[in-house]
Amino acid sequence: MKHAVMAAAALAVAAAAPASAKEAFFAVKISATQDVTWTRDMTVQGCSDSIVVLTGRGDAHLNVHQRADSWVSFKRVDSHRAVLSAAVVHAAGSFSRQGEVASHASTPPRDPGACPQAIPAASDCGTQALPGDATLSLAYVPNKLTLTGPHSTQWLAAPFQHCPGVNGDDSLGATSSTSASSIVQTGPVRLPMAKVFGTRKHFTLHWSDKRTVETVRPGGIVLSGTYPVTTTIRWSIRFTRLTKPPQPELGVPEGL
C-alpha cells in the first residue's frame, strides 16, 4: 500500500511539472481568410453646383497562411502573465479584388468648364500573390491571443491602383469604419496559461467574426445614400508542443 501511495504521488508530481514550466515552445500552422463585399448608392455635391449619383459594387478576398515551418514560444513571467516570442511569421497567400463605380450627374454643372475632366484608366482588378516580405503577427495578453496581418512594406500603397474597393480590405480586420464598436475583430481567442504550460501535445484555436457597417454619414459633400460594407473573418491556428527549442531554421530569419 505504501508503494502504491508513493507511486501515485510520483505520477502527480510528473503530471504537475509542465504547469510550472518557465517556457513552452510550439510549432504553429496558421490559416486565415477575409471576405469583404460592398455596394454604393450615394448622392454627392459635385463641381460647379452639380449633383452626382454614384453607384457601384465590389468584393475582395484575402487568403493567407504561414510560409514554411513556423514556431512561437511563451515565457512565463509569473503565475498570471506570459510573454510571447517569435510572434511574427512569414506569410504566403493571395488577395483578389473586383469592383466598379459609375457616376452620372442628376443636376448638370452650372459651368461645365469649371469641372476637371476625368482621365480614363484601365482597371487593374484581379488577383495578386502576397509580397515576399508579407508577415502575420500574433499578440498575447493574459489568457487571450489575437492574429493580425498580413503586413508588407511593398503594400504601403494600395495593392490595386485602379480597382474600387474598401480601405484595409487587404489586411485582417483593417477595413475602415466610423464606429470603433463596429469594426470587425481579429480576436482575441481565449488561451489560458494552463493550456499553454499544460501537457496537451496538440490544440487548435478558431476565430470568426462577421459585421456589416453602414459607412455613409451625410455631411460635407455627401448629401444622402448608402455604402454598406460586410466583412467576414475566419482563422485557425494549430499548436503542436515541442519538447525543446526549435532549430534556428524553423523560426523567423534574422533581421525580420
Residue pairs with C-beta under 8 A, 6 or more apart in sequence:
15 199
18 197
18 198
18 199
19 194
19 197
19 198
20 197
21 76
21 197
22 75
22 76
23 73
23 74
23 75
23 76
24 73
24 74
24 196
24 197
24 241
25 71
25 72
25 73
25 241
25 242
25 243
25 244
25 245
25 246
26 71
26 72
26 73
26 74
26 239
26 240
26 241
26 242
27 69
27 70
27 71
27 239
27 240
27 242
27 246
27 250
28 66
28 70
28 71
28 72
28 89
28 237
28 238
28 239
28 240
29 65
29 66
29 70
29 237
29 238
29 240
30 64
30 65
30 66
30 70
30 89
30 91
30 136
30 147
30 235
30 236
30 237
31 64
31 65
31 235
31 236
32 62
32 63
32 64
32 65
32 136
32 147
32 172
32 233
32 234
32 235
32 236
33 61
33 62
33 63
33 64
33 232
33 233
33 234
33 235
34 60
34 61
34 62
34 169
34 171
34 172
34 173
34 231
34 232
34 233
35 59
35 60
35 61
35 62
35 231
35 232
36 59
36 60
36 61
36 165
36 166
36 169
36 175
36 229
36 230
36 231
36 232
37 57
37 58
37 59
37 229
37 230
38 57
38 58
38 59
38 99
38 165
38 166
38 227
38 228
38 229
38 230
39 56
39 57
39 226
39 227
39 228
40 54
40 55
40 56
40 57
40 101
40 225
40 226
40 227
41 53
41 54
41 55
41 225
41 226
41 227
42 53
42 54
42 55
42 216
42 222
42 224
42 225
42 226
42 227
43 51
43 52
43 53
43 54
43 106
43 222
43 223
43 224
43 225
44 51
44 52
44 53
44 54
44 221
44 222
44 223
44 225
45 51
45 52
45 221
45 222
45 223
46 52
46 105
46 109
46 115
46 221
47 109
47 114
47 115
47 116
48 109
48 110
48 111
48 112
48 114
48 115
49 107
49 109
49 110
50 105
50 107
50 108
50 109
50 110
50 115
51 105
51 106
51 107
51 223
52 103
52 104
52 105
52 106
53 103
53 104
53 105
53 106
54 101
54 102
54 103
54 225
55 101
55 102
55 103
56 99
56 100
56 101
56 102
56 164
57 99
57 100
58 97
58 98
58 99
58 100
58 163
58 164
58 165
58 166
59 97
59 98
59 99
60 95
60 96
60 97
60 98
60 99
60 165
60 166
60 169
60 170
61 95
61 96
61 97
62 93
62 94
62 95
62 150
62 169
62 170
62 171
62 172
63 93
63 94
63 95
64 91
64 92
64 93
64 130
64 134
64 136
64 149
64 150
64 172
65 91
65 92
65 93
66 89
66 90
66 91
66 92
66 136
67 89
67 90
67 91
67 92
68 90
69 246
69 249
69 250
70 86
70 89
70 90
70 250
70 251
70 252
71 86
71 242
71 246
71 250
71 251
72 84
72 85
72 86
72 87
72 89
72 138
73 84
73 85
73 86
73 245
74 82
74 83
74 84
74 85
74 140
74 196
74 197
75 82
75 83
75 85
76 82
76 193
76 197
77 83
79 193
80 142
80 193
81 142
82 140
82 142
82 193
82 196
82 197
83 140
84 138
84 139
84 140
86 251
86 252
87 137
87 138
87 139
87 140
88 135
88 136
88 137
88 138
88 252
88 256
89 135
89 136
89 138
89 252
90 134
90 135
90 252
90 253
90 256
91 130
91 134
91 135
91 136
91 149
91 150
92 129
92 130
92 134
93 129
93 130
93 134
93 150
94 127
94 128
94 129
94 130
95 127
95 128
95 130
95 159
95 170
96 126
96 127
96 128
97 125
97 126
97 159
97 160
97 163
97 165
97 169
97 170
98 125
98 126
98 163
99 125
99 163
99 164
99 165
100 123
100 164
101 164
109 115
121 161
121 162
122 162
123 162
123 163
124 160
124 161
124 162
124 163
125 160
125 162
125 163
126 160
126 163
128 159
128 160
130 150
130 152
131 152
131 153
131 154
131 155
132 154
133 152
133 153
133 154
134 149
134 150
134 151
134 152
134 155
135 149
135 150
135 151
135 152
135 256
136 147
136 148
136 149
136 150
136 151
137 147
137 148
137 149
137 151
138 145
138 146
138 147
138 237
139 145
139 146
139 148
140 146
140 191
141 188
142 193
143 190
143 191
143 192
143 193
144 187
144 188
144 189
144 190
144 191
145 187
145 188
145 189
145 191
145 205
145 237
146 186
146 187
146 188
146 189
147 172
147 186
147 187
147 207
147 235
147 237
148 171
148 172
148 173
148 186
149 171
149 172
150 170
150 171
150 172
151 171
155 170
158 165
158 170
159 170
166 175
166 176
166 229
167 174
167 175
167 176
168 174
168 175
168 176
169 175
169 231
172 186
172 233
172 235
173 183
173 184
173 185
173 186
173 231
173 233
175 183
175 184
175 213
175 229
175 231
176 215
176 229
177 183
177 213
177 215
177 229
178 213
178 215
178 217
179 213
182 211
182 213
183 211
183 213
184 209
184 210
184 211
184 231
184 232
184 233
185 209
185 233
186 207
186 209
186 233
186 235
187 207
189 205
189 206
189 207
191 205
195 203
200 241
201 240
201 241
202 238
202 239
202 240
202 241
203 238
203 239
204 236
204 237
204 238
204 239
205 236
205 237
205 239
206 234
206 235
206 236
207 233
207 234
207 235
207 236
208 232
208 233
208 234
208 235
209 232
209 233
210 230
210 231
210 232
210 233
211 230
211 231
212 228
212 229
212 230
212 231
213 228
213 229
213 230
213 231
214 226
214 227
214 228
215 227
215 228
215 229
216 222
216 224
216 225
216 226
216 227
218 224
218 225
